[in-house]
Amino acid sequence: MAQPANPSPIRIGVVFPQLEIGTVPSDIARYATNVEQLGFRHLLAYDHVVGGALDEHPELEGRYTSDSLFHEVFVLFGYLAAITSTLELVSGVIILPQRQTTLVAKQAAEIDVLSGGRLRVGVGIGWNPIEYEALNENFHNRARRFEEQIALLRALWRENILTFRGDYHTVDHAGILPMPVQQPIPLWIGASAEPAVRRAARLGDGYLATTPIGPQLDAILGWLTDELDRNGRSLKTFGLEGRIGLAQGNEDDWKREFAFWQDAGASHVSFNTMGGVYQGVDAHLAALERALRAVEGM
C-alpha cells in the first residue's frame, strides 16, 4: 500500500481490531506491518483478561462477555515489537488494579526494551467485578489502590533499587532489571467518570478519551481542563488522545470529528475500525487508508 502524506501535527494511530481480527498470527502481523507502512504513528490495544458468560451474568448484555476475543496486551506487544520498527505500542487501557503492580512494571519495562522505547502505558480502573474476582483482586478499593500503583510504577521504572512502603504495596530494597529505555514510561489514564477524569489530570501524562463526541464528552473535557488548571498543568504539555469510529459515517463525518479533536487540542487521535462493518484484515486496512487520506492536510 502507498503511504499517504500526513503533515498533521496530531499523531494519528489505530485501534487494534482484536475483537474481529481473529487468532491467525500472519493476519495480526500483516495488519500491524501495513498500519506502520501506511504512516500511522501508534497502535492501541484494549485489555480484558476474562469475560463472563452472558447466561450466568445477564448484566453484561451489551458489554464484553466470554464471547469477546481479547489478545493479552503485553504478550501481543512483545510480538509486535519484533515485527515493527516505528509504531508506538499503546495499552488502552490496562486495568491496573486487577494486576500485580510490580509485575506490570516488569512486563512494561521488557516491552519498552524490546521495542526500543516505543511503549505508552494507558491504565484505568475497569468496571467488571467478575474480572477482579477471577484475578483474586479487590474490586471495591480499586480507585484507592490505583493512585498508589501509579506512584510505584514510576518509582520502579526510575530507580534501580528502591524501598517503597504504601498502604497496599511494600518493596524492600529491590528493583526490576532490565530497566526501561524510557524512564519513566509515559503513563496515560483512560476514564469517563468525573472523579476518574480529574485523577487523570492530576496524575497522568495524558488522557485517553473513549466517549463519543457530544454533551458527555464536552463535560469530560471541561473537567479535564479545569483540573489541569487547578494543578498548574496545561494541554500544551499534557497529552490528549481522541478516538474516531470508522464503522459509522463517511469521509466527511470523519473529517468533522478530526476537526473537533484539533479544536480540542488533542495531541493524538486513533481510528477505530471495529463495529462489525469490515470483514477481514484487508477491509480494516482499506478503511484506515481512506480515513487517513480524508484528513490529509488538516
Secondary structure, DSSP 8 states (H G I E B T S, - for coil): --------SSEEEEE--HHHH-S-HHHHHHHHHHHHHHT--EEEE---S----TTT-GGGTTS--TTS----HHHHHHHHHHH-SS-EEEEEEEEGGGS-HHHHHHHHHHHHHHHTS-EEEEEE--S-HHHHHHTT--STTHHHHHHHHHHHHHHHHH-SSEEEE-SS-EEEEE--SS--SSSS--EEEE--SHHHHHHHHHH-SEEE--S-TTHHHHHHHHHHHHHHHHTT--TTTSEEEEEEETTSS-HHHHHHHHHHHHHHT-SEEEEE-TTTT--SHHHHHHHHHHHHHHTTT-
